[in-house]
Every structure is written in structure tokens, then in C-alpha cells.
């Protein structure tokens, strides 16, 4: 049984996914900085926040 959300495997996996998204969006063109990049970053943060 998990004692907190940080010990859940799904939360750990989503955290790694979030890190990968962060690395990937750095490669996007500068004109996407406030459009697609921002949206992807917020969505990836929302995954772990919703689990917590």
C-alpha cells in the first residue's frame, strides 16, 4: 500500500514523462515558445498534479 502519492509507480512514471517533455520542448522553434511549448508544459505538470 502506498503511503503517499510520491511512492506510487504511476506518479514516478509521469514525473519521468514530464522531464522528457521538458527536454523535447527546448528543441522547438522560438516562435512556439508561448504557444505549443507552454501548453505542453502545463499539460505535463497537470498529470502529476492530478495524481497527487
Residue pairs with C-beta under 8 A, 6 or more apart in sequence:
2 8
5 11
5 51
5 52
6 12
8 51
10 51
11 48
11 51
11 52
14 47
14 48
14 51
15 48
17 44
17 47
18 44
18 45
18 47
18 48
21 40
21 41
21 44
22 41
22 44
24 40
25 36
25 37
25 40
25 41
28 36
28 37
